[in-house]
Amino acid sequence: MNIARVGGYFGRVMAALVGRAPLPSNEQRFTDIGFTPVAGVSYGVASAVPLYMRKFGEHPWLKGCVRLVAEECAALKWHVWREMGDEPGPDGKVARKLARGHALAALWARPNSFQTGFNFRYLLQVYLEIAGECFVLINRGQSGSRPVELTIIPPHWVSAVPSATDPAFTVWRPDGGQISIPPEDVIWIQIPNPINPWGRGLGAVRSVDDEINGDDLASKWNEGFYRNGGKPGGILMIAGASPDRVQRIREEWNAQHQGVFNAFKTAFLGYEPGRDSKGGSEYHDLSKSHKDLDFIEGRKQYRDIILQAGFGIPPEKMGIVENSNRATAEESEKLFQTNVLRPRVYRLQDEWAAWLVPLFGENDVLLECEDPVQESKRWQAEHAVKLYQASLATKNEARISNNMPPVDGGDVYFEPKNADIVGPGDRTSDPDKERAMLRDTVEAACEAACRAVLGVTRAGMNGKAHGVEVVER
C-alpha cells in the first residue's frame, strides 16, 4: 500500500499499522474475555486466536473448511439498490432499481488501494470463521463524512475494544507499540459469544479446537512412525549393564523418546538377569500398530466433527464421496447454500445496513447480496405453476412471485381447456382408457399453466430453459 497517497488521520493510522517489523507475541500480551461483563473493563482478544491463525496455514481440514466458506461467500454478487417511492407493490416490496455509478457501489468493488472486493470479502470471512469477529477501519477522505476506503484490521491485532474507561479501540503496532482508534472510525462485526455477548466474538474454530489438535497430533504421530523406519517401538534390555550406564540411559530417555517425532524409537535399558532369565538381550514389544489403534477411523472421526459440527459443511463439498451418489451430491450443494452460506450472508447484510450504508446519508439506498441458494428461483417458478394449476393463485399472483410484471386480464384463476376431468361417478370400465384420459388431462393442464404463467409452451420451455422443470409422474 502506498502510505504517501493516504492523507489525514487515516494515513497516520495506516502508517502505524503497516510496517516491516514482526508482530509482537500476542499469546503473552492478550488475555481472555472472562465470564461476566464488568463496567470499565477493556476486554482483550482470546489468547488462542493467534494460535488459530497459525493453525489455518498448517492444518489441512481447518484451512479447507475456512477457505471454502470464505471463497464461496466472497464470490457472491452484491448490488446497490435505490428504492422508488415509499408504497409497497403487490408483492409487499417497494419498487427499486440498481443504483449504477453510486459511490457505495464503487467502494464495494474496490474497498481500498491494495485489495479487490473479492479479497476484501474473503479476508473478512476468514477472520469471522477463525476469530468470530472482524474490524474494518473507515477512511472518510477529505470531506470527513462519506467513506472512501475500507481496510480490515486483523482481530488478533486489536488488544482491547471500547469500554467505560477507554472509549477507543486499542491496536498493537508492528513495532510493539499501541495505537488508539475512535469507535466512529471502526466497524466491529462480531459473532456474539453467549458467555459474554458484550465482549469479543466467538468463531467456529474454538468449538472444534480439541479435534483440530488431536488430528494434528495424529498426523505427526503417523509421521514419526515412518520417520523411524516404520517399525514398532519397544525396549531392548541388556544384561549386566552397570548402574552408571542405566542412569545415563535414563537421563537420555526423555530427549530421545518424548514427543510425536520420537515415537516408535527403540529404547535400551540394562537389567539384572533373574533365576528364570536366560541372560543376554531380550526384546519386548510395547507398541500398537495402526490397526490396533484403529488409526484411520480415528482420523476420520476428527475430520467429520471438524467439517460437520464445526462448520456445517457436507462431506461431498470437501470431495469426500465414500457414501455418496448423484442425489446426495446435489442435495449436499443445496444444504451448503442453505445452512452455511445463507446465514452468513444475512449477518453481513444486516451489519452493512446498520453501520456502513447510513454513512452515505441516503435513506433510499440498499446494499444487498444475491440469494446464495441457486435453486430458489427454479423452485419459485415451479411452485407458482403448481399454485396456478391448482387454482390457488391467479395468473398475476404467480407472475409477481417470480418478479415478473402483471399483465392485463391476469387476475383470473386457471381453468383447463379441452380437457375432460374424470370425476368419481364417471369412471370407465377400461383401466387403460381411464389412465389415458387422466394423462391427457394432466398434460393439457400443464401446457396451459406454462403458457399462461410464463408465456411459453411446455415443449419450448424444455424443462430448464426458463428455470422450470416439469416432472411427469
Beta strands, then each sheet from edge to edge (+ up, - down):
strand 1: 78-88
strand 2: 94-98
strand 3: 133-139
strand 4: 149-153
strand 5: 158-160
strand 6: 169-172
strand 7: 178-181
strand 8: 186-190
strand 9: 234-239
strand 10: 267-271
strand 11: 281-285
strand 12: 365-369
sheet 1: 2+ 1- 12+
sheet 2: 4+ 3- 8+
sheet 3: 5+ 6- 7+
sheet 4: 10+ 9+ 11-
end
